[in-house]
Amino acid sequence: MKKILLIIILTFCIFQMIVLATAIDIGTSEVIDRPNAYPKDMTFILVENPANETGEINEIKVWVADNCTNFTVATFELIGGTTFTARDSEVIGAVTAGGVRTFAVTLNVEAGDYLGYYTNSVGDTVECTLSGDGVWEKAGDQTKCVEVKFAEGANRTLSLYGTGATAGWSHKWNTATISKWNTATFTKWNTIP
């Protein structure tokens, strides 16, 4: 009787966890044409809208002022003050100017992380308004940095935004792995000793 009750409770908990995936967003929600743009060969981290949850960013929207041939997007962990460590990055490559461009990505993110980018393309890049929460900035490609101090750039809003979801579950019903729950891996969940 105890085994049956345990199976029922575990099944209920598993199904509750499956349906509770939460949407994640990070960066500036309005990806629009703006009157200014930011220069090349710099890494910028947006102050506005840190990630609301832990999981994966799977879509990036950006509006660039000039065509870019080498665009990299990244998530950053704030270590303290203006010091950051890049959590994850992905090279998007070419981005065409003149409108909102959407890219599929796979970026790890934790609640409180920030969104940023780097490009060394010729000319200005991401559309910018000279108002808003601001950015952190550092010369060169910092999309893989570890505990690097950035400078503050006040009154900036950039057209860069990411969305995703909290980690989902993968499972093979009635046989093998139900991936992870609170960092523990369950195997053969239907076989209770």
N, C-alpha and C positions, 0 to 999 in steps of 0.2 A: 504494500500500500504506500509506503514512504517513497519507493522508487517511482511509482506512477505519479504521485503528487509532485515530486521533484521534476519529472519530465514535463508535466503541465506548466509548472512555474517557469522553467527554463525556456520552453517554447514561447510562452507569453512574453517573457523579457526579450527574447531574440526578435520577435515580430515588432515589438514596441521600438526597439533600437533601429530596425530597418526603415521605418517610416519617419524617423525623426531627423533626417538629413536637413541641414540648414544652409541657406544661400549665403555666400560670402561676397562682399564687395570691398574694393580698395581703390584709392585714387579719386580723381575728380570725376564726378558723375556726369557733368556736362562736357562732352567731347564735341566742341564747336570751333568754328572759325573765330580766331581771336586777333586783335590788332597788332600783336608783337610776336616774336619767336625767340627761342633760346639758341645760343651758338653751339658749334660742333666741338668735339673732343673734350667734353665735360660729362661727368656723371651727375645726374640730378635725382634727388629723392623728394617726393611730394609730401609736404607736411599734412595736407588735407586728407581726411578720411583714412585712418589706418584700418587694417583688416579687422572685421568684427568677429571672426571665428577662425579656428584652426582647420586646415584642410588643403585643398588644391585649387589654384586659379587655373581655369581652362579656357578663358577668353580674354583677349586684350583689345581695347579700342583706342585708337590714337589718330590725331589730326596733325600732320606735319605741314610746315610752310614751304619747304623745298623737298624735292625727291631725296630720299636717303637710300644708300646702298648697303649700309652696315648698321642695323639698328638692333640693340640688345635690350631686353627688358629684364628686371630683377625685383625680387623681394628682399627687404632689408630689415634686420633686427636692430633696434635701438639699444645699444649697450649702456649708454649713460651720457648725459650732456648732449654733445653732437657727434658722438662716436658710434659707428655702425659696423655691423658684420653682415655681409651678403648671405642670405639664407639659400637662395636659388636663383638661377638666371637661365635665359634661353635666347639664342640668337634668332631674331625674326628675319633679318636680312633686309631686302628691299622694301621700302614703304613709299608709295606714290603720293605726292601732294595733291591738295584740292578737295579733300573730303574725309569723312570718317572711314578709317580702314580697320577691319576686324580680323584678328588672327587667332587661330587655335594654338594654345600653349599648354604646357604641363609644368606649373610652378608650385612648389611647396610653399605654404604660408602658415604662420601662426598668428593667433589673435594679437593685435597690437603691432604687427609688422607694417612696413611702409612700402609703397610701390615706387620704382625708379627706372631710369633708362640711361643708356649711353649710345652715342653715335659719333663716328669720326668722319661723316660725310661732309662734302663741301657745302657751305652755306648754313643758314639758320635751319633749325629743325622743328621741334614741337611748338605748336601755337600756344601763345602765352598772353595773359592779361596782367597788367602791372597793378594788381590789387589782389587781396585774398590772404590766405594763411601763410604762403611762402614756400620755399624749398630749402633743402640742404644741397650744397654743391661742392664738387672736387674735380680738379683737372685729371684727365686721363680716364681709362676704363677701370672703374672700381666695382664692377659687377661680380667680382669674386673676392672682394676685400675681406680682411679679418681685422677687426678693431681699428678702423681708420677714422680719423677726425675729419669732419666736413665743416665747411663754412656755412653760415646762415645767409640766405637770400630772402629778405623780407618782401612782402607785398607782391606775391607771384601766384598765379593760378595757371596750371598747364593742362592741356587737353589729352589726358592719359588716364585710362580707367580699366580695371580688371574685375571679372566676376568668376565665381566658381561655387564649390559646395564643400561641406564637411565630408570627411572620409565615409564612404559607404561600406557596406558589407558585401563580401563575396562568399558564397556558400555552395556546397554540393549537397543537396537534400538527401538525407538518409545514408550518406556514405562517408565522405572524408572531411575536408577542412571547412570550418567556418572561420574565416581569417582571424580578426583580432577584436577583442573586447577588453577595454582597459589594459591594453598592452599584452594580454595573455592570449595565446593561440589555442583554440579548441580543435581537437580532431575527434572524429567519430562521436559526435555529440549524442547520437542516439544509442550508444553503447555505454550504459552506466554499470559499473562493477557491482 
